[in-house]
Amino acid sequence: MGKTSSIKGVLFDLDGTLVDTEALILASFRYATKTVLGRDIPDEELRAKIGQPLTVQMWDWADGNQEVHD
């Protein structure tokens, strides 16, 4: 019998590094900002936030509104 692998799993970070996921990221941003903030934010502004932590993105777009942050 052959050797068994010690690898138990593989984790992928789908933030655009390994797979082109920009369209999916933008669609997610559009949905979140429209649903949570009631705002339509231009793709250029959304695109500028790609790679930042989600809490930072939403906090910036909420304009400091603590109710949205909590």
C-alpha positions, 0 to 999 in steps of 0.5 A: 500500500502507498503512503497516506498523506498528512494533509487534512484539508485545504483552505482558500482565501477567495479575496481575488488572490487565487481566483478572480472574484471581483465581480462576486465581491462587488455584488456582495458589497452592493447587497450589503450596503443596500440592505444594511445602509440603504445606500447605493454606492458606486462600484469605484468606491466599493472597489477601493475598499477591497482587501480591507477588513469588513468592519472597516468597510462598513464603518466607513460607509455608515459614516460613523453611525453607531447603530449600524456598527453594533 
